[in-house]
Amino acid sequence: MSGDQKGERIDMPMSLPDDQYDVVVVGLGAMGSAALCHLARRGARVLGLELFALGHQRGSSHGETRAIRKGYFEHPSYVPLVLAAYEGWHALERDTGQAVLRKTGVLEIGKPGSAIVAGSARASREHGLEHELLDTRMIRKRFPQFTLPEGYEAVWQPDGGYLRPELANRLHVEQARRAGADIRENAKVLSIQPATAGVRISTEHGFVMAGSVVLAAGAWIGELVPALRNRLTLTRQVACWFEPRKLESVADGQLPVFIIDGEEDIAYGFPNVGSGFKCASHNDSGSWATADEAAQDAGPADEARMRAFLEAYLPDAAGPLRAMSTCIYTRTPDEDFVLDLHPDDPRIVVASPCSGHGFKFASVFGEILADLAAEQATRHDISRFGIGRDELR
Ligand SMILES: Cc1cc2nc3c(=O)[nH]c(=O)nc-3n(C[C@H](O)[C@H](O)[C@H](O)COP(=O)(O)OP(=O)(O)OC[C@H]3O[C@@H](n4cnc5c(N)ncnc54)[C@H](O)[C@@H]3O)c2cc1C
């Protein structure tokens, strides 16, 4: 919704029939492509509008891998959603014959008293999920590639693993197209205006009308929902790929997806899926005022930070640098998502699920966004993600 027209309904002549949709989805990254897929499959007349070319690397959904885990350290109430997300990913795999989710297990390692280890153990316990608690000795025995100080502990989740984000987004788009969705690339949405006849979505190339609209604009969401602009922080996150010193230590099958809540940093990594060993810090290295300022500007300081971490905890991985990639986290103050109807008009659905942990939910959030756009309600519990919660005021 553009700032000056916020909450105001306008009457206007009807647009051409060709430009009328049941639902328009703004942004075709992880969430938008999944929502478009679900809506199209339900028989809705849908249009997806994407600012750049599909599969671009300027948002939050590129970089080869995304972790998925069940015992959710952030809060146990995420677990039912993540279980539904697993079902969604498996359904996408069945429908397309493509492997999107690879189960490697997830090892969450933490310094003594780590909130990540405690949170994961609690969520796993409360939801009866398969998991093991490991002390330093047990971690060293099972995963000798990690060099850990005394007192470190871990949760082992055998069901964890990684997703292939570029493939997942492409499959959602392909499925949506197959089910009849229209898609326009390089189509920047400029404003959203509620009108009597529907919601008017203005682009650089004219406008379209829709019964409802899903705003899944990732790091750009504040431009379309000004109320969120000052509550979201766009942080700079750099992923590094290294040529491992010992290939076998980081090979798929030897190394699980892991996160280490260490003394100096919280960082995570993936087994080598072909492009080298990938790791990144979950903490940021700066922030941007707008998503347009973000650039592929990773440099020596980013490499040095990750290299120091690996030398401390996983030295076998720290060979020559192969590549780096900059990505944006859209963080809420409480790190919970935004997934709700717009308070000024329920025909506008707002989706900002990031804070560095949203990707794994795209399969179920696509379903939820379709529910909200079509029925203004969903069977899933999304009460944690309200746009009106105190932390977002
Ligand atoms: C480095 C990194 C690592 C991460 N690791 C994990 C992980 O391991 N596990 C996990 O679950 N999650 C992880 N996440 C988080 C996850 O990737 C995000 O939650 C997810 O990608 C967000 O998807 P999105 O659809 O909201 O945004 P995006 O995928 O960025 O899509 C938003 C889209 O909207 C488009 N757009 C913007 N403005 C407009 C406009 N005005 N008109 C039209 N289109 C517009 C953009 O071009 C973009 O394509 C990570 C994120 C990053 C950056």
Ligand as a Chemical Component Dictionary entry (heavy atoms), coordinates in Angstrom:
data_LIG
# 
_chem_comp.id                   LIG 
_chem_comp.type                 NON-POLYMER 
_chem_comp.pdbx_formal_charge   0 
_chem_comp.three_letter_code    LIG 
# 
loop_
_chem_comp_atom.comp_id 
_chem_comp_atom.atom_id 
_chem_comp_atom.alt_atom_id 
_chem_comp_atom.type_symbol 
_chem_comp_atom.charge 
_chem_comp_atom.model_Cartn_x 
_chem_comp_atom.model_Cartn_y 
_chem_comp_atom.model_Cartn_z 
_chem_comp_atom.pdbx_ordinal 
LIG C1  C1  C 0 22.561 -15.867 3.508  1  
LIG C2  C2  C 0 21.214 -16.394 3.926  2  
LIG C3  C3  C 0 21.135 -17.634 4.514  3  
LIG C4  C4  C 0 19.909 -18.150 4.916  4  
LIG N1  N1  N 0 19.865 -19.400 5.450  5  
LIG C5  C5  C 0 18.674 -19.957 5.720  6  
LIG C6  C6  C 0 18.610 -21.305 6.117  7  
LIG O1  O1  O 0 19.626 -21.987 6.210  8  
LIG N2  N2  N 0 17.381 -21.848 6.351  9  
LIG C7  C7  C 0 16.239 -21.135 6.218  10 
LIG O2  O2  O 0 15.153 -21.683 6.452  11 
LIG N3  N3  N 0 16.276 -19.832 5.831  12 
LIG C8  C8  C 0 17.450 -19.238 5.568  13 
LIG N4  N4  N 0 17.519 -17.949 5.142  14 
LIG C9  C9  C 0 16.290 -17.141 5.051  15 
LIG C10 C10 C 0 15.521 -17.376 3.766  16 
LIG O3  O3  O 0 16.400 -17.519 2.678  17 
LIG C11 C11 C 0 14.500 -16.264 3.577  18 
LIG O4  O4  O 0 13.608 -16.351 4.659  19 
LIG C12 C12 C 0 13.729 -16.388 2.279  20 
LIG O5  O5  O 0 14.617 -16.493 1.191  21 
LIG C13 C13 C 0 12.826 -15.179 2.100  22 
LIG O6  O6  O 0 12.060 -15.356 0.933  23 
LIG P1  P1  P 0 11.197 -14.151 0.360  24 
LIG O7  O7  O 0 10.320 -14.717 -0.684 25 
LIG O8  O8  O 0 10.576 -13.403 1.486  26 
LIG O9  O9  O 0 12.273 -13.148 -0.273 27 
LIG P2  P2  P 0 12.994 -13.268 -1.708 28 
LIG O10 O10 O 0 13.236 -14.683 -2.058 29 
LIG O11 O11 O 0 14.140 -12.330 -1.696 30 
LIG O12 O12 O 0 11.891 -12.761 -2.727 31 
LIG C14 C14 C 0 11.394 -11.446 -2.735 32 
LIG C15 C15 C 0 11.155 -11.110 -4.195 33 
LIG O13 O13 O 0 10.350 -9.943  -4.310 34 
LIG C16 C16 C 0 10.797 -9.221  -5.434 35 
LIG N5  N5  N 0 10.325 -7.835  -5.308 36 
LIG C17 C17 C 0 10.723 -6.930  -4.395 37 
LIG N6  N6  N 0 10.071 -5.760  -4.566 38 
LIG C18 C18 C 0 9.234  -5.936  -5.612 39 
LIG C19 C19 C 0 8.323  -5.086  -6.273 40 
LIG N7  N7  N 0 8.119  -3.811  -5.880 41 
LIG N8  N8  N 0 7.638  -5.565  -7.350 42 
LIG C20 C20 C 0 7.824  -6.854  -7.767 43 
LIG N9  N9  N 0 8.686  -7.723  -7.157 44 
LIG C21 C21 C 0 9.379  -7.265  -6.087 45 
LIG C22 C22 C 0 12.314 -9.371  -5.348 46 
LIG O14 O14 O 0 12.947 -9.076  -6.561 47 
LIG C23 C23 C 0 12.446 -10.813 -4.933 48 
LIG O15 O15 O 0 12.576 -11.659 -6.047 49 
LIG C24 C24 C 0 18.728 -17.386 4.740  50 
LIG C25 C25 C 0 18.812 -16.134 4.147  51 
LIG C26 C26 C 0 20.025 -15.638 3.723  52 
LIG C27 C27 C 0 20.090 -14.278 3.086  53 
# 
loop_
_chem_comp_bond.comp_id 
_chem_comp_bond.atom_id_1 
_chem_comp_bond.atom_id_2 
_chem_comp_bond.value_order 
_chem_comp_bond.pdbx_ordinal 
LIG C1  C2  SING 1  
LIG C2  C3  SING 2  
LIG C2  C26 DOUB 3  
LIG C3  C4  DOUB 4  
LIG C4  N1  SING 5  
LIG C4  C24 SING 6  
LIG N1  C5  DOUB 7  
LIG C5  C6  SING 8  
LIG C5  C8  SING 9  
LIG C6  O1  DOUB 10 
LIG C6  N2  SING 11 
LIG N2  C7  SING 12 
LIG C7  O2  DOUB 13 
LIG C7  N3  SING 14 
LIG N3  C8  DOUB 15 
LIG C8  N4  SING 16 
LIG N4  C9  SING 17 
LIG N4  C24 SING 18 
LIG C9  C10 SING 19 
LIG C10 O3  SING 20 
LIG C10 C11 SING 21 
LIG C11 O4  SING 22 
LIG C11 C12 SING 23 
LIG C12 O5  SING 24 
LIG C12 C13 SING 25 
LIG C13 O6  SING 26 
LIG O6  P1  SING 27 
LIG P1  O7  DOUB 28 
LIG P1  O8  SING 29 
LIG P1  O9  SING 30 
LIG O9  P2  SING 31 
LIG P2  O10 DOUB 32 
LIG P2  O11 SING 33 
LIG P2  O12 SING 34 
LIG O12 C14 SING 35 
LIG C14 C15 SING 36 
LIG C15 O13 SING 37 
LIG C15 C23 SING 38 
LIG O13 C16 SING 39 
LIG C16 N5  SING 40 
LIG C16 C22 SING 41 
LIG N5  C17 SING 42 
LIG N5  C21 SING 43 
LIG C17 N6  DOUB 44 
LIG N6  C18 SING 45 
LIG C18 C19 SING 46 
LIG C18 C21 DOUB 47 
LIG C19 N7  SING 48 
LIG C19 N8  DOUB 49 
LIG N8  C20 SING 50 
LIG C20 N9  DOUB 51 
LIG N9  C21 SING 52 
LIG C22 O14 SING 53 
LIG C22 C23 SING 54 
LIG C23 O15 SING 55 
LIG C24 C25 DOUB 56 
LIG C25 C26 SING 57 
LIG C26 C27 SING 58 
# 
